[in-house]
Amino acid sequence: MQISVTFRHMEPSSTLKVYVEQKLERLGKLFYRDVEANVVLSVEKHRHRAEIWVKGDKTTFNCTEEKEDMYQAIDLVADKIQRQVKKYKSKLHDRKSGRDARASASTQTSKKM
């Protein structure tokens, strides 16, 4: 998993970068191929903003969160993006299993007639 962290309007911090990488490593397990994650951490007045773009398996996920603490923003945005990916993967799985179930049901009804 390739993770790039960009800091806007704040000093780059290695601790924040390591924290983001630890949070996003879990996402790599949900994809079949290599994943690219772009993270933007910014500060505007008193708001700390974390944005994540994840590209993998021919799809793109995007999520943004604002809080008064950067670590809270990172936690929330990482949880949101993980929920999005899991929901997408479950939809794909249901869709594929639904096709097989419909195909087998139609062949069974045709055999009964």
LODOMI-455628 format. One record per atom (N, C-alpha, C): atom name; residue number from 1; z, y, x. Coordinates in nm, 4 decimals. Atoms other than C-alpha are relative to their C-alpha. Last residue first. Layout:
<pts>
PT   atom   seq          Z          Y          X
PT     CA   NUM          Z          Y          X
...
</pts>
This chain:
<pts>
PT   atom   seq          Z          Y          X
PT      N   113     0.1003    -0.0084     0.1061
PT     CA   113    -1.6051    -2.8001    -4.1362
PT      C   113    -0.1007    -0.1061     0.0213
PT      N   112    -0.0585     0.0484     0.1254
PT     CA   112    -1.3049    -2.8942    -3.9244
PT      C   112    -0.1026    -0.0020    -0.1110
PT      N   111    -0.0093     0.1449    -0.0079
PT     CA   111    -1.5029    -2.8605    -3.5989
PT      C   111     0.0520    -0.0585    -0.1305
PT      N   110     0.1354     0.0526     0.0151
PT     CA   110    -1.6043    -2.5029    -3.6887
PT      C   110    -0.0001    -0.1531     0.0063
PT      N   109     0.0391    -0.0120     0.1409
PT     CA   109    -1.2407    -2.4143    -3.7491
PT      C   109    -0.1401    -0.0536    -0.0224
PT      N   108    -0.0772     0.0943     0.0768
PT     CA   108    -1.1393    -2.5526    -3.4072
PT      C   108    -0.0390     0.0068    -0.1478
PT      N   107     0.0560     0.1321    -0.0230
PT     CA   107    -1.4213    -2.3700    -3.2331
PT      C   107     0.0749    -0.1053    -0.0785
PT      N   106     0.1290     0.0080     0.0688
PT     CA   106    -1.3172    -2.0411    -3.3940
PT      C   106    -0.0656    -0.1361     0.0221
PT      N   105    -0.0220     0.0071     0.1448
PT     CA   105    -0.9535    -2.0918    -3.2960
PT      C   105    -0.1322    -0.0130    -0.0751
PT      N   104    -0.0454     0.1363     0.0315
PT     CA   104    -1.0450    -2.1749    -2.9341
PT      C   104     0.0231    -0.0153    -0.1497
PT      N   103     0.1091     0.0938    -0.0248
PT     CA   103    -1.2515    -1.8574    -2.9033
PT      C   103     0.0401    -0.1421    -0.0362
PT      N   102     0.1000    -0.0157     0.1058
PT     CA   102    -0.9867    -1.6435    -3.0694
PT      C   102    -0.1131    -0.1005     0.0170
PT      N   101    -0.0582     0.0502     0.1236
PT     CA   101    -0.7104    -1.7798    -2.8424
PT      C   101    -0.1001     0.0102    -0.1147
PT      N   100    -0.0047     0.1449    -0.0080
PT     CA   100    -0.9213    -1.7323    -2.5314
PT      C   100     0.0531    -0.0596    -0.1294
PT      N    99     0.1375     0.0508     0.0043
PT     CA    99    -1.0064    -1.3776    -2.6265
PT      C    99    -0.0008    -0.1520     0.0015
PT      N    98     0.0479    -0.0119     0.1379
PT     CA    98    -0.6437    -1.2995    -2.7063
PT      C    98    -0.1415    -0.0514    -0.0146
PT      N    97    -0.0512     0.1160     0.0708
PT     CA    97    -0.5319    -1.4310    -2.3667
PT      C    97    -0.0446     0.0027    -0.1459
PT      N    96     0.0646     0.1204    -0.0516
PT     CA    96    -0.7609    -1.1829    -2.1970
PT      C    96     0.0485    -0.1241    -0.0739
PT      N    95     0.1400    -0.0043     0.0387
PT     CA    95    -0.6510    -0.8933    -2.4187
PT      C    95    -0.0721    -0.1264     0.0465
PT      N    94     0.0092     0.0316     0.1423
PT     CA    94    -0.2869    -0.9831    -2.3855
PT      C    94    -0.1451    -0.0046    -0.0455
PT      N    93    -0.0357     0.1406     0.0170
PT     CA    93    -0.3123    -0.9926    -2.0044
PT      C    93    -0.0136    -0.0417    -0.1467
PT      N    92     0.1085     0.0810    -0.0538
PT     CA    92    -0.4968    -0.6619    -1.9905
PT      C    92     0.0264    -0.1479    -0.0215
PT      N    91     0.1133    -0.0140     0.0911
PT     CA    91    -0.2434    -0.5018    -2.2225
PT      C    91    -0.1182    -0.0824     0.0479
PT      N    90    -0.0277     0.0859     0.1147
PT     CA    90     0.0408    -0.6442    -2.0119
PT      C    90    -0.1116     0.0104    -0.1037
PT      N    89     0.0183     0.1395    -0.0389
PT     CA    89    -0.1132    -0.4937    -1.6974
PT      C    89     0.0265    -0.0941    -0.1174
PT      N    88     0.1433     0.0228    -0.0182
PT     CA    88    -0.1464    -0.1509    -1.8600
PT      C    88    -0.0270    -0.1469     0.0331
PT      N    87     0.0595    -0.0034     0.1332
PT     CA    87     0.2130    -0.1566    -1.9830
PT      C    87    -0.1495    -0.0297     0.0079
PT      N    86    -0.0376     0.1235     0.0682
PT     CA    86     0.3366    -0.2641    -1.6392
PT      C    86    -0.0620    -0.0075    -0.1397
PT      N    85     0.0737     0.1103    -0.0622
PT     CA    85     0.1392     0.0151    -1.4710
PT      C    85     0.0322    -0.1315    -0.0704
PT      N    84     0.1416    -0.0124     0.0329
PT     CA    84     0.2665     0.2815    -1.7102
PT      C    84    -0.0791    -0.1188     0.0535
PT      N    83     0.0162     0.0374     0.1407
PT     CA    83     0.6268     0.1603    -1.6809
PT      C    83    -0.1468     0.0059    -0.0413
PT      N    82    -0.0155     0.1453     0.0058
PT     CA    82     0.6036     0.1737    -1.3000
PT      C    82    -0.0156    -0.0491    -0.1438
PT      N    81     0.1260     0.0569    -0.0478
PT     CA    81     0.4635     0.5272    -1.3199
PT      C    81     0.0069    -0.1522    -0.0020
PT      N    80     0.1078    -0.0240     0.0953
PT     CA    80     0.7527     0.6377    -1.5361
PT      C    80    -0.1292    -0.0681     0.0425
PT      N    79    -0.0227     0.0867     0.1158
PT     CA    79     1.0166     0.4755    -1.3153
PT      C    79    -0.1122     0.0151    -0.1024
PT      N    78     0.0282     0.1365    -0.0450
PT     CA    78     0.8708     0.6418    -1.0046
PT      C    78     0.0195    -0.0995    -0.1148
PT      N    77     0.1454     0.0140    -0.0066
PT     CA    77     0.8594     0.9782    -1.1853
PT      C    77    -0.0382    -0.1403     0.0477
PT      N    76     0.0601     0.0008     0.1333
PT     CA    76     1.2222     0.9490    -1.2898
PT      C    76    -0.1503    -0.0220     0.0049
PT      N    75    -0.0419     0.1193     0.0737
PT     CA    75     1.3535     0.8500    -0.9477
PT      C    75    -0.0708    -0.0098    -0.1347
PT      N    74     0.0684     0.1146    -0.0599
PT     CA    74     1.1481     1.1157    -0.7670
PT      C    74     0.0353    -0.1286    -0.0744
PT      N    73     0.1413    -0.0101     0.0372
PT     CA    73     1.2670     1.3883    -1.0058
PT      C    73    -0.0779    -0.1196     0.0546
PT      N    72     0.0091     0.0380     0.1409
PT     CA    72     1.6280     1.2768    -0.9641
PT      C    72    -0.1444     0.0016    -0.0465
PT      N    71    -0.0199     0.1447     0.0066
PT     CA    71     1.5892     1.2878    -0.5842
PT      C    71    -0.0057    -0.0507    -0.1439
PT      N    70     0.1222     0.0688    -0.0407
PT     CA    70     1.4394     1.6363    -0.6015
PT      C    70     0.0138    -0.1513    -0.0110
PT      N    69    -0.0243     0.0705    -0.1255
PT     CA    69     1.7308     1.7823    -0.8004
PT      C    69    -0.1247    -0.0823     0.0338
PT      N    68    -0.0683    -0.0937    -0.0884
PT     CA    68     1.6851     2.0461    -1.0732
PT      C    68     0.0308    -0.0611     0.1361
PT      N    67    -0.1455     0.0018     0.0139
PT     CA    67     1.4269     1.8318    -1.2484
PT      C    67     0.0595     0.1038     0.0941
PT      N    66    -0.0714    -0.1163    -0.0537
PT     CA    66     1.0524     1.8222    -1.3058
PT      C    66     0.1487    -0.0129    -0.0300
PT      N    65    -0.1371    -0.0196     0.0491
PT     CA    65     0.8424     1.5076    -1.3522
PT      C    65     0.0619     0.1201     0.0691
PT      N    64    -0.0673    -0.1190    -0.0528
PT     CA    64     0.4716     1.4302    -1.3244
PT      C    64     0.1393     0.0098    -0.0605
PT      N    63    -0.1280    -0.0294     0.0625
PT     CA    63     0.2687     1.1101    -1.3699
PT      C    63     0.0655     0.1189     0.0695
PT      N    62    -0.0502    -0.1309    -0.0399
PT     CA    62    -0.0855     0.9947    -1.3019
PT      C    62     0.1291     0.0274    -0.0748
PT      N    61    -0.1176    -0.0376     0.0774
PT     CA    61    -0.2363     0.6466    -1.3065
PT      C    61     0.0535     0.1309     0.0544
PT      N    60    -0.0800    -0.1077    -0.0574
PT     CA    60    -0.5861     0.5636    -1.1879
PT      C    60     0.1134     0.0330    -0.0960
PT      N    59    -0.0667    -0.0893     0.0949
PT     CA    59    -0.7764     0.2423    -1.2513
PT      C    59     0.0786     0.1058     0.0761
PT      N    58     0.0991    -0.0779     0.0761
PT     CA    58    -1.0313     0.0288    -1.0635
PT      C    58     0.0622     0.0896    -0.1069
PT      N    57     0.0623     0.0888     0.0990
PT     CA    57    -0.7629    -0.2168    -0.9446
PT      C    57    -0.0909     0.0765    -0.0958
PT      N    56     0.0087     0.1410    -0.0361
PT     CA    56    -0.5776     0.0632    -0.7649
PT      C    56    -0.0561    -0.0818    -0.1132
PT      N    55     0.1350     0.0527     0.0202
PT     CA    55    -0.5276     0.4368    -0.7571
PT      C    55    -0.0028    -0.1443     0.0476
PT      N    54     0.0153     0.1342    -0.0547
PT     CA    54    -0.1790     0.5815    -0.8040
PT      C    54    -0.1398    -0.0490    -0.0354
PT      N    53     0.1282     0.0557     0.0408
PT     CA    53    -0.1285     0.9548    -0.8495
PT      C    53    -0.0119    -0.1348     0.0687
PT      N    52     0.0517     0.1217    -0.0631
PT     CA    52     0.2302     1.0762    -0.8327
PT      C    52    -0.1347    -0.0339    -0.0625
PT      N    51     0.1223     0.0482     0.0641
PT     CA    51     0.3787     1.4196    -0.8969
PT      C    51    -0.0487    -0.1222     0.0760
PT      N    50     0.0582     0.1155    -0.0674
PT     CA    50     0.7346     1.5310    -0.8180
PT      C    50    -0.1192    -0.0481    -0.0814
PT      N    49     0.1062     0.0719     0.0701
PT     CA    49     0.8620     1.8771    -0.9111
PT      C    49    -0.0530    -0.1134     0.0875
PT      N    48     0.0534     0.0942    -0.0987
PT     CA    48     1.1860     2.0472    -0.8167
PT      C    48    -0.0969    -0.0917    -0.0739
PT      N    47     0.0523     0.1278     0.0479
PT     CA    47     1.2557     2.3471    -1.0367
PT      C    47    -0.0567    -0.0820     0.1161
PT      N    46    -0.1097     0.0966    -0.0023
PT     CA    46     1.4836     2.6300    -0.9130
PT      C    46    -0.0452    -0.1397    -0.0443
PT      N    45    -0.1265    -0.0633     0.0368
PT     CA    45     1.2022     2.8676    -0.8123
PT      C    45     0.1125    -0.1028     0.0085
PT      N    44     0.0367    -0.1267     0.0619
PT     CA    44     0.9040     2.6380    -0.7757
PT      C    44     0.1269     0.0607    -0.0590
PT      N    43    -0.1123    -0.0774     0.0527
PT     CA    43     0.9611     2.3483    -0.5365
PT      C    43    -0.0544     0.1318    -0.0529
PT      N    42     0.0058    -0.1457    -0.0094
PT     CA    42     0.7014     2.0850    -0.4618
PT      C    42     0.1237     0.0622    -0.0626
PT      N    41    -0.1347    -0.0513     0.0271
PT     CA    41     0.6705     1.7156    -0.3865
PT      C    41    -0.0025     0.1506     0.0191
PT      N    40    -0.0148    -0.1420    -0.0303
PT     CA    40     0.3183     1.5733    -0.4114
PT      C    40     0.1397     0.0426    -0.0435
PT      N    39    -0.1206    -0.0606     0.0548
PT     CA    39     0.2745     1.1968    -0.3913
PT      C    39     0.0057     0.1453     0.0451
PT      N    38    -0.0134    -0.1368    -0.0491
PT     CA    38    -0.0585     1.0219    -0.3435
PT      C    38     0.1182     0.0639    -0.0712
PT      N    37    -0.0898    -0.0867     0.0764
PT     CA    37    -0.0575     0.6435    -0.3850
PT      C    37     0.0083     0.1359     0.0692
PT      N    36    -0.0165    -0.1289    -0.0662
PT     CA    36    -0.3402     0.4152    -0.2732
PT      C    36     0.0854     0.0886    -0.0900
PT      N    35    -0.0333    -0.1107     0.0883
PT     CA    35    -0.3268     0.0501    -0.3699
PT      C    35     0.0172     0.1255     0.0840
PT      N    34    -0.0671    -0.1129    -0.0637
PT     CA    34    -0.4849    -0.2461    -0.1989
PT      C    34     0.0154     0.1163    -0.0969
PT      N    33     0.0643    -0.0488    -0.1217
PT     CA    33    -0.5773    -0.5316    -0.4281
PT      C    33     0.0823     0.1127     0.0599
PT      N    32     0.0637     0.1112    -0.0695
PT     CA    32    -0.4097    -0.7451    -0.6924
PT      C    32    -0.0577     0.0422     0.1346
PT      N    31     0.1450    -0.0085    -0.0120
PT     CA    31    -0.1663    -0.4837    -0.8167
PT      C    31    -0.0539    -0.1183     0.0791
PT      N    30     0.0621     0.0095     0.1320
PT     CA    30     0.1891    -0.5259    -0.9480
PT      C    30    -0.1523     0.0018     0.0045
PT      N    29    -0.0058     0.1384     0.0470
PT     CA    29     0.3411    -0.6062    -0.6077
PT      C    29    -0.0717    -0.0177    -0.1338
PT      N    28     0.1000     0.0787    -0.0698
PT     CA    28     0.2302    -0.2723    -0.4646
PT      C    28    -0.0056    -0.1443    -0.0475
PT      N    27     0.1263    -0.0046     0.0729
PT     CA    27     0.4314    -0.0911    -0.7285
PT      C    27    -0.1069    -0.0865     0.0650
PT      N    26    -0.0035     0.0961     0.1103
PT     CA    26     0.7636    -0.2031    -0.5797
PT      C    26    -0.1327    -0.0046    -0.0741
PT      N    25     0.0364     0.1308    -0.0524
PT     CA    25     0.6805    -0.0194    -0.2565
PT      C    25    -0.0016    -0.1063    -0.1099
PT      N    24     0.1346     0.0396     0.0402
PT     CA    24     0.6856     0.3056    -0.4539
PT      C    24    -0.0432    -0.1358     0.0540
PT      N    23     0.0144     0.0061     0.1450
PT     CA    23     1.0600     0.3687    -0.4476
PT      C    23    -0.1361    -0.0558    -0.0415
PT      N    22    -0.0816     0.1106     0.0498
PT     CA    22     1.0968     0.2810    -0.0796
PT      C    22    -0.0166    -0.0169    -0.1504
PT      N    21     0.0656     0.1251    -0.0390
PT     CA    21     0.8051     0.5063     0.0134
PT      C    21     0.0781    -0.1213    -0.0496
PT      N    20     0.1168     0.0189     0.0861
PT     CA    20     0.9536     0.7945    -0.1843
PT      C    20    -0.0682    -0.1324     0.0320
PT      N    19    -0.0503     0.0293     0.1341
PT     CA    19     1.2898     0.7580    -0.0087
PT      C    19    -0.1154    -0.0270    -0.0968
PT      N    18    -0.0455     0.1391    -0.0021
PT     CA    18     1.1220     0.7403     0.3327
PT      C    18     0.0484    -0.0422    -0.1384
PT      N    17     0.1187     0.0833    -0.0150
PT     CA    17     0.9360     1.0648     0.2620
PT      C    17     0.0362    -0.1479    -0.0023
PT      N    16     0.0695     0.0029     0.1285
PT     CA    16     1.2481     1.2338     0.1306
PT      C    16    -0.1223    -0.0908     0.0065
PT      N    15    -0.0835     0.0783     0.0916
PT     CA    15     1.4397     1.1344     0.4446
PT      C    15    -0.0640    -0.0089    -0.1383
PT      N    14     0.0264     0.1425    -0.0207
PT     CA    14     1.1544     1.2507     0.6687
PT      C    14     0.0835    -0.0864    -0.0942
PT      N    13    -0.1225     0.0727    -0.0298
PT     CA    13     1.1722     1.5995     0.5239
PT      C    13    -0.0321    -0.1486     0.0135
PT      N    12     0.0171     0.1459     0.0001
PT     CA    12     0.8851     1.8443     0.5189
PT      C    12     0.1283    -0.0697     0.0457
PT      N    11     0.0071     0.0565    -0.1344
PT     CA    11     1.0106     2.1989     0.4485
PT      C    11    -0.0188    -0.1520    -0.0090
PT      N    10    -0.1273     0.0499    -0.0485
PT     CA    10     0.9300     2.3314     0.1037
PT      C    10    -0.0215    -0.0611     0.1379
PT      N     9    -0.1019    -0.1048     0.0102
PT     CA     9     0.6589     2.5270    -0.0750
PT      C     9     0.1394    -0.0503     0.0380
PT      N     8     0.0475    -0.1343     0.0317
PT     CA     8     0.4446     2.2167    -0.1131
PT      C     8     0.1193     0.0934    -0.0180
PT      N     7    -0.1078    -0.0924     0.0346
PT     CA     7     0.5215     1.8852     0.0569
PT      C     7    -0.0607     0.1377    -0.0246
PT      N     6     0.0315    -0.1393    -0.0294
PT     CA     6     0.2585     1.6104     0.0574
PT      C     6     0.1153     0.0873    -0.0481
PT      N     5    -0.0954    -0.0934     0.0599
PT     CA     5     0.3390     1.2394     0.0764
PT      C     5    -0.0341     0.1402     0.0474
PT      N     4     0.0036    -0.1292    -0.0684
PT     CA     4     0.0687     0.9800     0.1396
PT      C     4     0.0899     0.0970    -0.0770
PT      N     3    -0.0725    -0.1072     0.0677
PT     CA     3     0.1330     0.6182     0.0501
PT      C     3    -0.0120     0.1265     0.0837
PT      N     2     0.0090    -0.1239    -0.0760
PT     CA     2    -0.1036     0.3363     0.1404
PT      C     2     0.0644     0.1123    -0.0807
PT      N     1     0.0000    -0.1170     0.0842
PT     CA     1     0.0000     0.0000     0.0000
PT      C     1     0.0000     0.1231     0.0885
</pts>
